[in-house]
Each structure stands twice: as C-alpha cells, then as structure tokens.
Amino acid sequence: MASYDYRCRECDQVFTVQRAMSDVAMLVRCPAGHEDVARVWSAVAVTGAAAAPAPAGGCCGGGCCG
C-alpha cells in the first residue's frame, strides 16, 4: 500500500488516500464527497548515515607479503 496526497479543488481540503500502486488511477473523492481533486506531489525524505570506506591495511598486494 502506498500513501497519496490530494487537494480538493472545491473545498481546498488536503487529504491522504492509501491504496495499492496499481489502483492509483482510480477515482478519488475528498472526505466531503467532491470528485474534483488534484494529486499533491511532495518530496521524499531519505535519511541515514554515511561512513567512509574502511582503510586498507597492511602491505599485501604491494609486494611485501610472502
């Protein structure tokens, strides 16, 4: 299930509809029953941490091993 935000052009209410991605094209009505709605596009927030790659260690591969 995905969440889709809409704004009603008649009453200006913003609301969220949850439905399968395959059903996104189906008719949407605002909570007041109006059908003249427009999809509201919003940015996706991606959070997380980044780390530097682990330092290479030793001299293996440089000709000093074995």
N, C-alpha and C positions, 0 to 999 in steps of 0.2 A: 504494500500500500504506500502511496505517495501523498503528500500534502500539497494542495494547490490553493493559492490565494486569489480571490476575486474581489472586484469592486462593483457594486450595483450602480448603474448609471441613473437609476430613477431615485433611489433614496440615499445614495453615496455611502452605503454601509460596506465595510471591508469584512470579508469572512473567509474561512478556510474550509475546503472540502477535501476529504480523504477518500481516495479511490484507487483502483488498480491503474497502472500506467496505460494499459490497453483501453481503459474507459475514459481517458481524458477528454475525448471529443464529444462525449455525451452531454445532453442538455443540463445546464446548471441553473438553478434558481436561488435567489438570495433568501435569507430566512423570512423575509416579508412576502415572498412568492413572486417577485419580479423576475422576468427572464432576460432583461437587457443588462447583462453583466459582461465585464471585461477581465481577462486574466491579468493579475498583477505580477510582474516579474521582479524578483528580488535576488540579491547577491547570495551566493553560497559561502558560508563561513567554514574555513578549513583551519583547524588548529592542530598543534603538535609541536614537537621539539625536533630540532635538527642537531646532529652531532658530527664532529669532524671525523674523518676516517681514522681508524687505528694506525698508529705509526708502525712502519715496517721495522722489524728488529733483526739484529744480528748481521752477519756478513754473508749468509748463504745466498747463493745466486751471484755473488760478487767475486767468486773465485777463491775464497779463503776456506771453504768447507772441504774436508776430506781429501 
